[in-house]
Amino acid sequence: MSGVSNKTQKPLSVPLPGGKTLHLGPGKTAQISAKAAADLRLKKLVDAGEIEIVDEVLRPTAGPGGSTRSRRFIYGDTVGSGGRRSGNR
């Protein structure tokens, strides 16, 4: 995945392959495919200084002060305090 970042102070409509459009707010960043990053229309916006394309977008695994360990859901876990019912069905 690649990333595209709006370097202007105005919202942009970034053309993507397949007739799609990415609406990107001022200073915002979004993920795009590598195929989209190679599109000539995006390269024109890069040359004009309106957007920047980053090869990999790094995302933090946890928020500030958060743990990097994640809790996995195991099939069969129950949510809530109720237990299994027993009896005739």
C-alpha positions in Angstrom: 0.0 0.0 0.0 1.0 3.5 -0.7 -0.1 6.7 0.9 -1.2 10.1 -0.6 -1.0 13.3 1.4 -2.7 16.6 0.6 -0.1 19.4 0.9 -2.5 22.3 0.1 -4.9 24.3 2.3 -7.9 23.3 0.2 -9.8 20.0 -0.3 -8.7 18.0 -3.4 -10.4 15.5 -5.7 -7.7 13.0 -6.6 -8.5 10.9 -9.7 -7.9 7.2 -9.3 -7.8 4.4 -11.8 -11.2 2.8 -12.7 -13.1 6.1 -12.8 -12.9 6.5 -9.0 -12.1 9.7 -7.1 -10.5 10.2 -3.7 -11.7 13.3 -1.8 -8.9 14.4 0.4 -9.2 17.3 2.9 -6.4 19.8 3.6 -3.4 18.2 5.2 -5.0 14.7 5.3 -3.5 11.4 4.3 -5.1 8.3 2.8 -4.0 4.9 1.6 -4.1 4.0 -2.1 -2.9 1.0 -4.1 0.5 0.8 -5.7 -1.3 0.7 -9.1 -3.1 4.0 -8.3 0.2 5.6 -7.2 1.7 4.9 -10.6 -1.1 6.7 -12.4 0.0 9.6 -14.6 -2.7 11.9 -13.3 -1.3 11.6 -9.8 2.2 12.2 -11.0 1.0 15.5 -12.4 -0.4 16.5 -9.0 2.9 15.5 -7.4 4.8 17.7 -9.9 2.5 20.6 -9.1 3.2 20.2 -5.4 -0.4 19.6 -4.4 0.1 16.0 -3.2 2.9 13.8 -1.9 3.0 10.0 -2.4 4.6 7.9 0.3 5.6 4.3 -0.5 4.5 2.8 2.8 2.1 4.3 5.4 3.2 3.4 8.9 0.4 3.1 11.4 0.9 2.9 15.2 -0.3 -0.3 16.8 -1.7 1.5 19.8 -2.7 5.1 20.8 -0.7 7.3 23.1 0.2 5.4 26.3 -1.5 2.3 25.1 -0.2 -1.2 25.0 1.2 -2.8 21.9 -0.3 -6.1 22.9 -3.7 -6.9 21.4 -6.5 -9.0 22.9 -7.5 -11.8 20.5 -11.1 -13.1 20.3 -11.2 -16.9 20.6 -14.1 -18.7 19.0 -16.5 -19.7 21.8 -15.7 -16.9 24.1 -18.8 -15.3 25.6 -19.5 -11.7 26.1 -21.2 -10.6 29.3 -21.7 -12.2 32.6 -24.3 -14.8 31.7 -23.3 -18.4 31.6 -24.6 -21.3 29.6 -28.2 -22.4 30.0 -29.0 -25.9 31.0 -32.3 -27.5 30.5 -34.6 -28.9 27.9 -34.8 -27.2 24.5 
